[in-house]
Every structure is written in C-alpha cells, then in structure tokens.
Amino acid sequence: MTAVAAGRKWQSPAQTPADADPALAEAFDAAVRADERIEPRDWMPDAYRATLVRQMAQHAHSEIIGMQPEANWITRAPSLRRKAILLAKVQDEAGHGLYLYSAAETLGTSREEMLDKLHAGRQRYSSIFNYPTLTWADVGAIGWLVDGAAITNQVPLCRCSYGPYARAMVRICKEESFHQRQGYESLLALSRGTPAQHEMAQDAVNRWWWPSLMMFGPPDDASSHSEQSMAWKIKRHSNDELRQRFVDICVPQARSLGLTLPDPELRWNEERGRHDFGAIDWTEFEQVLKGNGPCNEERLARRRRAHEEGAWVRDAAAAHAAKHRPGQDSEPPRPTDTHRPAPSAAPAQEATA
C-alpha cells in the first residue's frame, strides 16, 4: 500500500475538498517524494489534478490533430509499402489519443468536455501540427524529427507520478519509437536517391527543424508550469534540458543521413560536452499558439467537421452500449404466442434458398 493510500480518505475523481485534511496533503507529498504512484482514487491537490488534465488533454489533442498532416499523403504515397506504413502510423496516433483521453477521464473530466474545449480553442495542442506537409519528404521529416522530439519528451513520462498517465505512456513510447525509425529510414532512402530526392529531403529538414525544437515548450525562465510539474514529478526534466538532449541526439543522426541541420551556430562545445545551437524564434512560437500559424484554422476546422460528421457513430455506439449494459439480456425478449403454428418445412427451405 502506498503512503498516500494508507493515509487517504477516498475522494470522487471529480472533486477535491477545499478544506482538505493536512494529513492527506502530507501523505500525498510523501508518496511523490518516495516515487510512488498516485492513483485515481487517491487524494490529490486541486492544482495537481488541474495540471494533469491540462497536460493530458493537450497531449491527446496533439495525437488526434497530428493525424491530419500525415493523412494528407496516404493517397499519394510513392509505393504500396509506404502507404501501408503510413496507414499504420496514422492508426497508431488515433489509438494514442484514445489512451490519453481515457487516462484524463480518470480525473473526473469527460472526453466530450475536452473535445468541446479543443473545438472552442480553449485547450491547446502542440504547435508543430500547425505546419503544412508540402512534399512526401515531410512525412519522413515528421517521423524523424517530430516523433523523435516526442520520444525525448515522453519517455520520462513513463515515470510520471500519476499512474494512469505513466502506464499509457509505456505503450505510446514503444509505438513512437517505430515511427521515428520509419521516418529516419524514409529520409535515408531519399537522401541516397537522386539529386532531386536528396534536395527534397534537405528542404523538409530545413522547414521542420526549428518547429521541432519549439515542441519542448518555452525556455525554462518563461515556462509557467514546468517548475511545479517537476516538483510533483509529473515531468522529470525541464524544457531546456529535453531540448538540449534532442539536439545532441539529432546531430550525429543527421550526419549519418547525409543531411545538414539548418543552424549555422550549431557546433560542439568541448567545455560543456554538449552542442551549442542558435536562438529559437519564440515570436513565431507565440504566434502559432495564438492561432496565427500556417494551418491553425484549417486543422481545427477539419477536426470540428470530422466530429460533427461522426455524431451518428457516437450515437449508435451509445445506443448499443445501453442495450447491452450489465444487468440486461444481450437481446430483448421476444413476445411468445402459444397459438402460433410451427412453421412448415417449405418456407424454411425457401428462406434457406
């Protein structure tokens, strides 16, 4: 039994009492310090719950919106093999979104509420998914850079202090690692192809490099959530730490690909044992977050339309679930008629025919 479980009073996931017993808060803090998992029925501070809902909702929205730029190329993939790979990847992203929505629902928020906030622009998704995919090479660049950045950021989340989020991330990270390798392999094939293919691969890397660095969020001194999230062990590393780790990983990979990262200030710093890199255009980052990116309106409008057009599926699923909920027969009872004659063999044969 965890420290927080031993010292808790059970609470509804939807509500935390404002006048919480100090012993419960101490048990929570002790569990976090001991690297124990907080579970849905454990007592937790309101702010901890709100931070998790915000982060998991943003993560789930990013997976769902992130299907769009790649799905744009499913019908135009250059081979059946590439099409199958891309179809599988887009399907994976949908599954990731569902895992994360389910994890967030354990905190008392509904999936409908989260989607309503996304469609109304009151919850965000990753800024990276507001950029266009102009060529086939962009699909490879997204796999190598965007999924690579996601793995760098998300692997530590497997040790998140909140149990459902941490467990969801284990499977997500395994699948994201395949996506990253697929993107790398696709860029490698292009880079080693014709001069035109190599140029296309280089152009894609040039356009996706800086937005990928922005994926880790604002610098630490401008991040309003990072410090507290690390104190609660929701996050394990700061934005700048993860960004630096990502740069150090990508430099030798780019060299193996035969591609150049578009940063003239990128160089190895012997004293730090890390790579120095140029300044990020945070003005562009803020503009994209405000809805002024290249594809903000297009991506959100398409998400709203898909949600509206899928209403009948949700209604049918809800009706089916209600019909088969526990405590009811799988099929409604049929009326009995003792005076009805048994069917003859001829109609039965006609029906069979």
C-alpha positions in Angstrom: 0.0 0.0 0.0 1.4 3.4 -0.9 1.8 6.2 1.6 -0.9 8.2 0.1 -3.3 5.2 0.0 -2.5 4.4 3.7 -3.2 8.0 4.8 -6.0 9.0 2.5 -9.7 9.3 2.6 -11.3 8.2 -0.6 -12.5 11.1 -2.9 -14.5 11.3 -6.0 -12.3 11.9 -9.0 -14.4 14.9 -9.9 -14.0 16.8 -6.7 -11.4 17.5 -4.1 -12.5 19.2 -0.8 -11.2 22.7 -0.4 -10.6 22.2 3.3 -8.5 19.0 2.9 -7.1 17.3 5.9 -3.4 18.3 6.3 -2.6 14.6 6.9 -3.9 13.8 3.4 -1.7 16.5 1.9 1.3 15.2 3.8 0.6 11.7 2.6 0.4 12.9 -1.0 3.7 14.8 -0.7 5.4 11.8 0.9 4.2 9.5 -1.9 5.5 11.9 -4.5 8.9 12.2 -2.7 9.1 8.3 -2.5 8.4 8.0 -6.2 5.2 6.1 -5.5 2.3 6.3 -8.0 -0.8 8.4 -7.3 -3.9 6.6 -8.4 -7.4 8.0 -9.4 -9.0 7.4 -6.0 -6.1 8.8 -4.0 -6.4 12.2 -2.5 -4.6 14.9 -4.6 -4.5 18.7 -4.6 -6.8 20.5 -6.9 -3.8 22.1 -8.7 -2.2 18.7 -9.3 -5.4 17.4 -10.8 -5.8 20.5 -13.0 -2.2 20.3 -14.2 -2.7 16.7 -15.2 -5.9 17.3 -17.0 -4.4 20.3 -18.9 -1.3 18.3 -19.9 -3.1 15.0 -20.8 -5.8 16.8 -22.8 -3.2 18.8 -24.7 -1.2 15.6 -25.4 -4.4 13.7 -26.5 -5.5 16.6 -28.8 -2.0 16.7 -30.3 -2.2 13.0 -31.3 -5.6 13.5 -32.9 -4.8 16.7 -34.7 -1.4 15.2 -35.6 -3.1 12.6 -37.8 -4.0 15.3 -40.4 -0.7 16.4 -41.9 0.3 12.8 -42.5 -3.1 11.5 -43.6 -2.8 14.2 -46.3 -0.2 11.9 -48.0 -1.9 8.5 -47.7 -3.4 8.6 -51.2 -0.1 10.0 -52.6 2.4 7.7 -51.0 5.0 6.6 -53.6 4.6 2.8 -53.1 2.2 0.3 -51.5 4.8 -0.4 -48.8 5.0 3.3 -47.9 1.2 3.6 -47.9 0.8 0.6 -45.6 3.4 2.1 -43.2 1.7 5.5 -43.2 -1.8 4.0 -42.7 -0.5 2.0 -39.7 1.1 5.1 -38.2 -2.0 7.3 -38.5 -4.0 4.5 -36.9 -1.4 4.4 -34.1 -1.8 8.1 -33.5 -5.6 7.7 -33.1 -5.0 5.0 -30.6 -2.6 7.2 -28.6 -5.3 9.9 -28.4 -7.8 7.4 -27.1 -5.4 6.1 -24.4 -4.7 9.6 -23.3 -8.4 10.7 -23.2 -9.1 7.6 -21.2 -6.3 8.4 -18.7 -7.6 12.0 -18.4 -11.2 10.7 -17.7 -9.9 9.0 -14.6 -9.6 12.5 -13.1 -13.3 13.3 -13.5 -13.3 15.2 -16.7 -15.2 13.8 -19.7 -14.0 13.2 -23.2 -16.9 15.4 -24.5 -15.8 18.2 -22.3 -12.2 18.0 -23.5 -13.2 17.9 -27.2 -15.6 20.8 -26.7 -12.8 22.9 -25.3 -10.5 21.9 -28.1 -13.1 22.9 -30.8 -13.7 26.1 -29.0 -10.0 26.9 -28.8 -9.9 26.8 -25.0 -7.5 23.8 -24.9 -4.3 23.6 -27.0 -2.4 21.1 -29.0 1.2 21.0 -30.0 2.3 23.9 -32.1 4.1 21.6 -34.5 0.8 20.4 -36.1 0.0 23.8 -37.5 2.7 23.5 -40.2 1.9 22.2 -43.8 3.3 19.0 -45.3 4.4 20.2 -48.7 6.2 17.2 -50.1 6.5 13.4 -49.5 9.8 14.1 -47.6 7.8 16.0 -45.0 6.4 12.6 -43.8 9.9 11.3 -43.2 10.9 14.6 -41.5 7.9 14.3 -39.2 8.8 10.8 -38.3 12.5 11.5 -37.6 12.2 15.0 -36.0 8.7 15.4 -34.6 8.4 11.8 -33.4 12.0 11.9 -32.2 11.2 15.0 -30.2 8.1 13.4 -28.9 10.1 10.3 -27.7 12.6 12.6 -26.0 9.9 14.4 -24.1 7.6 11.4 -23.4 10.0 8.6 -22.3 10.4 10.3 -18.9 6.6 10.5 -18.6 6.6 6.7 -18.2 7.8 7.5 -14.7 5.1 10.2 -14.2 3.8 10.3 -10.6 0.2 9.8 -11.9 -0.3 6.1 -12.5 -2.8 6.0 -15.5 -0.7 8.6 -17.4 2.5 6.7 -16.8 1.1 3.4 -17.9 -0.4 4.8 -21.1 2.9 6.3 -22.0 4.7 2.9 -21.9 2.8 1.6 -24.9 2.8 5.0 -26.7 6.5 5.4 -26.5 7.1 1.9 -27.9 5.0 2.7 -30.9 6.5 6.2 -31.3 10.0 4.6 -31.5 8.8 2.6 -34.5 7.5 5.9 -36.1 10.8 7.6 -35.5 12.8 4.8 -37.1 10.4 4.7 -40.1 10.8 8.4 -40.6 14.6 8.1 -40.4 14.6 5.2 -42.9 12.4 7.2 -45.3 14.7 10.2 -45.2 17.7 7.9 -45.7 16.2 6.4 -48.8 15.5 9.9 -50.2 18.9 11.3 -49.2 20.7 8.4 -51.0 18.4 8.7 -54.1 18.5 11.1 -57.0 19.8 14.7 -56.5 16.2 15.9 -56.6 15.2 13.4 -53.9 18.2 14.5 -51.7 17.2 18.1 -52.2 13.6 17.3 -51.2 14.8 15.6 -48.0 17.1 18.5 -47.2 14.3 21.0 -47.8 11.9 19.1 -45.4 14.6 19.1 -42.7 15.2 22.8 -43.1 11.5 23.5 -42.6 10.8 21.1 -39.7 14.0 21.6 -37.6 13.1 24.8 -35.7 9.4 23.9 -35.1 10.6 20.6 -33.7 12.8 22.4 -31.2 9.8 24.5 -30.2 7.9 21.4 -29.3 9.6 21.2 -25.9 7.8 24.4 -24.9 9.1 27.9 -24.0 12.5 28.3 -22.3 12.6 27.4 -18.6 12.6 31.1 -17.4 9.4 31.7 -19.4 7.6 28.5 -18.6 4.7 28.9 -16.2 4.1 25.2 -15.4 7.4 23.4 -15.7 8.8 24.0 -12.2 5.7 22.9 -10.4 5.2 19.9 -12.7 8.7 18.8 -11.9 8.1 19.2 -8.2 5.1 16.9 -8.4 7.2 14.5 -10.6 4.7 14.8 -13.5 7.7 15.9 -15.5 11.2 14.7 -14.8 13.2 17.2 -16.8 12.9 20.9 -17.7 12.0 22.1 -21.3 15.6 23.3 -21.9 17.1 20.0 -20.7 15.0 18.0 -23.0 15.6 20.3 -25.9 19.4 20.0 -25.4 19.2 16.3 -25.2 17.2 16.2 -28.5 19.8 18.4 -30.3 22.7 16.2 -29.1 20.8 13.1 -30.4 20.0 14.6 -33.8 23.4 15.9 -34.8 25.1 12.5 -35.4 21.9 11.1 -36.9 21.8 14.0 -39.4 25.4 13.3 -40.3 24.5 9.6 -41.0 21.6 10.7 -43.2 23.9 13.0 -45.2 21.7 16.0 -44.4 22.5 19.3 -42.7 20.7 20.8 -39.8 19.8 24.4 -40.7 21.6 26.2 -37.9 24.9 27.9 -38.7 25.6 28.3 -34.9 25.3 24.6 -34.3 28.7 23.3 -33.0 30.2 21.0 -30.4 31.1 22.7 -27.1 34.0 20.8 -25.7 33.8 22.5 -22.3 30.1 21.7 -21.8 30.2 18.4 -23.5 27.1 19.4 -25.4 26.2 21.1 -28.7 25.6 24.8 -28.8 22.8 25.9 -31.1 21.2 29.1 -32.3 18.4 31.1 -30.9 14.9 30.0 -31.4 12.3 32.4 -32.8 9.9 32.5 -29.9 7.9 35.2 -31.6 6.9 32.6 -34.2 6.1 30.1 -31.5 3.8 32.6 -29.7 2.0 33.5 -32.9 1.3 29.8 -33.7 0.0 29.3 -30.2 -2.3 32.3 -30.6 -3.8 30.7 -33.8 -1.9 32.5 -36.4 0.2 29.6 -37.7 0.1 28.5 -41.4 -2.5 25.8 -40.8 -4.2 26.6 -37.5 -7.7 27.4 -38.9 -7.5 24.6 -41.4 -6.6 21.9 -38.9 -9.2 23.0 -36.3 -12.0 23.4 -38.9 -11.3 19.9 -40.2 -11.3 18.5 -36.7 -14.7 20.2 -36.0 -16.2 18.9 -39.2 -15.0 15.4 -38.6 -16.5 15.5 -35.1 -19.9 16.7 -36.4 -19.9 14.1 -39.2 -19.1 11.4 -36.8 -22.0 12.2 -34.4 -24.1 9.3 -35.8 -21.3 6.8 -35.0 -21.2 8.0 -31.4 -24.9 7.9 -31.1 -25.0 4.4 -32.4 -22.3 3.3 -30.1 -24.0 4.8 -27.1 -27.3 3.1 -28.1 -25.5 -0.3 -28.4 -23.8 0.2 -25.1 -27.1 1.0 -23.4 -28.7 -2.0 -25.0 -26.0 -4.4 -23.8 -25.2 -2.8 -20.4 -24.7 -5.2 -17.5 -27.9 -6.5 -16.0 -29.8 -6.7 -19.3 -30.1 -9.6 -21.7 -28.0 -9.3 -24.8 -31.2 -9.4 -26.8 -34.6 -8.1 -25.9 -37.1 -10.9 -25.1 -39.3 -11.9 -28.0 -43.1 -12.0 -27.5 -44.5 -15.5 -27.1 -47.6 -16.8 -29.0 -48.7 -20.3 -27.9 -51.4 -20.3 -30.6 -49.0 -19.7 -33.4 -48.5 -22.8 -35.6 -45.0 -24.1 -36.1 -43.5 -23.0 -39.5 -43.7 -25.6 -42.2 -40.7 -27.0 -43.9 -41.4 -25.3 -47.2 -41.0 -21.7 -46.0 -37.9 -22.7 -44.1 -36.4 -24.2 -47.3 -37.3 -21.0 -49.2 -35.6 -18.9 -46.5 -32.5 -21.0 -46.8 -32.5 -20.8 -50.5 
